[in-house]
Amino acid sequence: MIGQELRDMVAEILETDATQLQETSELESFTAYDSVARLTLMVGLSDFTGRPVTVPELMKLHTFGDVMKLVGIDAENGHHS
C-alpha cells in the first residue's frame, strides 16, 4: 500500500515507529524533526512523487496528514486520490 510506504519513509526520517504516525501527528512534536530532517523529507517526498517539492510546500507541512495530502494520498484508504 502506497500510504504505508509513505508512513515508513516519514517515520524513518523522524526516527520513530511508523505506528506512532497518525494523520494528526504534528511533525514538530518529534525531536528528530530538525533542519536536516526537513531537507531529508523534502528530498524523500521529491523521490516519492517524482517531482520537486518546493520550500514553500515544505513549510506548509505541519502534520503527517499534510504530508499525505501533498503526495495525493487519501487518508481514508491509503491510496492516491
Backbone torsions as a table, in degrees:
resi	resn	phi	psi	omega
1	MET	NA	133.3	-176.8
2	ILE	-61.9	-40.3	179.8
3	GLY	-59.5	-37.6	179.2
4	GLN	-69.6	-37.7	177.4
5	GLU	-61.3	-43.4	178.3
6	LEU	-63.8	-45.8	-179.7
7	ARG	-59.4	-43.6	179.8
8	ASP	-63.7	-42.2	-179.7
9	MET	-63.4	-48.2	-178.0
10	VAL	-66.3	-39.6	178.7
11	ALA	-61.8	-39.6	178.7
12	GLU	-63.8	-43.2	179.0
13	ILE	-63.3	-38.8	-178.2
14	LEU	-84.7	-0.8	179.9
15	GLU	54.8	50.1	179.2
16	THR	-139.4	172.2	176.3
17	ASP	-80.6	140.0	-178.1
18	ALA	-57.5	-28.3	-179.9
19	THR	-69.1	-16.9	179.0
20	GLN	-80.3	-13.2	-177.9
21	LEU	-91.4	112.5	174.8
22	GLN	-112.0	165.8	-179.6
23	GLU	-56.2	-33.6	-177.3
24	THR	-91.3	0.5	-179.1
25	SER	-62.6	123.9	178.1
26	GLU	-78.1	123.9	-179.0
27	LEU	-59.8	-38.2	-179.3
28	GLU	-64.5	-17.0	-178.8
29	SER	-76.8	-10.7	179.0
30	PHE	-93.6	125.1	-176.3
31	THR	-61.2	-26.2	-179.6
32	ALA	-77.7	-7.7	-178.2
33	TYR	-81.8	81.5	178.3
34	ASP	-115.5	-167.8	-176.4
35	SER	-63.1	-36.1	178.2
36	VAL	-67.2	-42.3	178.3
37	ALA	-63.4	-38.0	178.6
38	ARG	-62.4	-45.2	178.3
39	LEU	-65.3	-40.1	177.5
40	THR	-62.9	-40.8	177.7
41	LEU	-64.2	-41.8	-179.8
42	MET	-60.9	-45.3	178.7
43	VAL	-67.1	-43.9	179.9
44	GLY	-61.5	-41.3	179.0
45	LEU	-70.3	-33.9	175.3
46	SER	-63.1	-44.4	176.9
47	ASP	-64.2	-41.1	-177.3
48	PHE	-64.7	-41.0	-176.4
49	THR	-90.8	-18.6	-178.1
50	GLY	78.7	15.8	177.1
51	ARG	-145.1	155.8	179.4
52	PRO	-63.9	138.4	171.9
53	VAL	-100.7	126.7	-175.3
54	THR	-85.3	162.1	177.0
55	VAL	-60.9	-44.5	177.3
56	PRO	-58.5	-38.0	176.8
57	GLU	-64.0	-43.8	-179.4
58	LEU	-61.3	-39.4	-177.9
59	MET	-68.5	-18.2	178.4
60	LYS	-85.6	-4.9	-177.7
61	LEU	-87.1	108.6	179.8
62	HIS	-112.3	-29.9	-179.4
63	THR	-127.3	166.2	175.5
64	PHE	-63.4	-31.3	176.0
65	GLY	-61.4	-37.3	176.0
66	ASP	-62.6	-39.4	178.0
67	VAL	-62.6	-45.1	179.7
68	MET	-59.9	-43.7	179.7
69	LYS	-64.3	-39.9	-179.5
70	LEU	-58.7	-40.5	-178.3
71	VAL	-90.2	-1.2	175.1
72	GLY	81.8	32.7	178.3
73	ILE	-101.0	128.0	177.6
74	ASP	-76.2	121.2	-178.0
75	ALA	-62.4	-25.9	-177.2
76	GLU	-66.8	-41.3	-174.6
77	ASN	-125.7	-1.6	176.8
78	GLY	74.9	14.9	179.1
79	HIS	-113.3	162.9	175.9
80	HIS	-58.3	137.5	179.9
81	SER	-91.4	NA	NA
